[in-house]
């Protein structure tokens, strides 16, 4: 005979297993969110670089046109 209920031990084990599973799920969700955010940032940076390059080309063409 033990001084505590075996049901309590079983419940605690199940709760712990549940927490570990949920932790893994939350971690996977967080990693996916971070990957999506990083992809959006990279896309915005590329768009900005492309826009800057287009502006520079436009400025250079205007300068060349004015000197002709």
C-alpha positions as CSV (number, residue, x, y, z in Angstrom):
1,X,0.0,0.0,0.0
2,X,1.4,3.4,-1.0
3,X,0.5,6.7,0.9
4,X,-0.8,8.3,-2.3
5,X,-3.3,7.4,-5.0
6,X,-1.8,5.8,-8.1
7,X,-4.4,7.7,-10.1
8,X,-2.6,11.0,-9.3
9,X,0.7,9.6,-10.6
10,X,-1.0,8.5,-13.8
11,X,-2.7,11.9,-14.2
12,X,0.6,13.7,-13.7
13,X,2.4,11.5,-16.2
14,X,-0.4,12.1,-18.8
15,X,-0.3,15.9,-18.1
16,X,3.5,15.9,-18.6
17,X,3.3,13.9,-21.8
18,X,0.6,16.4,-23.0
19,X,2.8,19.4,-22.2
20,X,5.8,17.9,-24.1
21,X,3.6,17.3,-27.1
22,X,2.1,20.8,-27.0
23,X,5.6,22.2,-26.6
24,X,6.8,20.5,-29.7
25,X,3.7,21.7,-31.6
26,X,4.2,25.3,-30.4
27,X,7.9,25.2,-31.3
28,X,7.1,24.0,-34.8
29,X,4.5,26.7,-35.2
30,X,6.9,29.4,-34.0
31,X,9.6,28.2,-36.4
32,X,7.2,28.3,-39.3
33,X,6.1,31.8,-38.3
34,X,9.8,32.9,-38.2
35,X,10.5,31.3,-41.6
36,X,7.5,33.1,-43.1
37,X,8.5,36.4,-41.6
38,X,12.1,36.0,-42.8
39,X,10.9,35.2,-46.3
40,X,8.7,38.4,-46.3
41,X,11.6,40.5,-45.2
42,X,13.9,39.1,-47.9
43,X,11.2,39.7,-50.5
44,X,10.8,43.3,-49.3
45,X,14.6,43.9,-49.3
46,X,14.9,42.5,-52.9
47,X,12.0,44.7,-54.1
48,X,13.6,47.7,-52.5
49,X,17.0,46.9,-54.1
50,X,15.4,46.4,-57.5
51,X,13.6,49.7,-57.1
52,X,16.8,51.5,-56.0
53,X,18.7,50.1,-59.0
54,X,15.9,51.2,-61.4
55,X,16.0,54.7,-59.9
56,X,19.8,54.8,-60.3
57,X,19.6,53.7,-64.0
58,X,16.9,56.3,-64.6
59,X,19.0,59.0,-63.1
60,X,22.1,58.0,-65.1
61,X,20.1,57.9,-68.3
62,X,18.7,61.4,-67.6
63,X,22.2,62.7,-66.8
64,X,23.5,61.2,-70.1
65,X,20.6,62.6,-72.0
66,X,21.2,66.1,-70.6
67,X,24.8,66.1,-71.6
68,X,24.1,65.1,-75.2
